[in-house]
Amino acid sequence: MLRERFALGDVWVLVADDDGVVVGVAQGAPAREDGGTGPVLPGRCHLSMVFVAPDRWGEGIGSVLVDAAVALAAGLGYDTVQLYTHEDNDRAQRLYAGKGFLRDGDVRADAWGDPVGRWARRLADPPL
């Protein structure tokens, strides 16, 4: 799945590297209707696969990745960035809320049936 996603021309990936060791990653692409399978939603970027190596949590790597992703999305002409995170992932929710993302009310089940909620940030709005 990752190879297919990364091979698309409109997908970008940011990598946090510490002396040749990948310690974090984030991926962005145009947001799409129908849970990501439909037509592109103009002006809307979907941020996904934001990961930081667990032994590096708390070092600000996720914050740097999200800031870089938002800046890249803005530079690519997007006006909104959206993402989904698990409803019980307090750590991620604190990160996204601190970067100006707000819940927009869309909650669905992920591939394993766990609830994930959508968060979004208009790029014209500064972080809270």
C-alpha positions, 0 to 999 in steps of 0.5 A, spaced: 500 500 500 505 504 501 509 503 495 503 504 491 501 511 495 508 514 494 508 512 487 503 517 485 505 524 482 501 528 487 504 525 494 509 528 498 513 525 504 517 528 509 522 525 513 525 526 519 532 524 519 537 524 525 544 522 522 542 517 517 536 514 521 529 515 520 526 518 526 519 520 523 515 521 517 509 525 514 505 524 508 501 529 504 496 528 498 490 532 495 484 530 500 479 526 496 471 525 497 469 518 499 474 516 504 480 518 499 477 514 493 473 519 490 475 526 486 480 530 489 477 536 493 480 542 491 484 546 495 484 541 501 491 537 503 490 530 506 496 529 511 497 522 513 502 517 516 505 522 521 509 517 525 515 518 530 519 513 533 516 511 540 523 512 543 524 519 540 517 521 543 517 528 547 523 531 543 519 535 538 520 531 532 512 531 531 511 538 532 517 540 526 514 535 521 507 538 522 510 545 521 513 543 515 507 539 512 503 545 513 508 550 510 509 545 504 501 544 503 501 552 503 507 553 498 503 548 494 497 552 494 492 548 499 488 552 503 486 547 508 490 541 511 486 535 514 488 529 517 485 523 521 487 521 528 484 515 533 479 518 538 483 515 544 490 518 541 491 524 546 498 525 545 496 526 537 490 530 539 494 535 543 499 536 538 494 537 532 490 542 537 497 546 538 498 547 531 491 550 530 487 544 527 480 543 530 475 537 530 470 538 524 465 532 527 467 527 522 468 520 525 469 514 522 472 507 523 479 505 520 481 499 517 481 495 524 474 498 526 477 503 531 474 510 531 478 516 528 476 523 527 477 528 522 481 534 524 482 540 519 486 547 519 485 553 514 492 555 512 490 562 513 488 561 520 494 562 525 495 556 530 492 557 536 
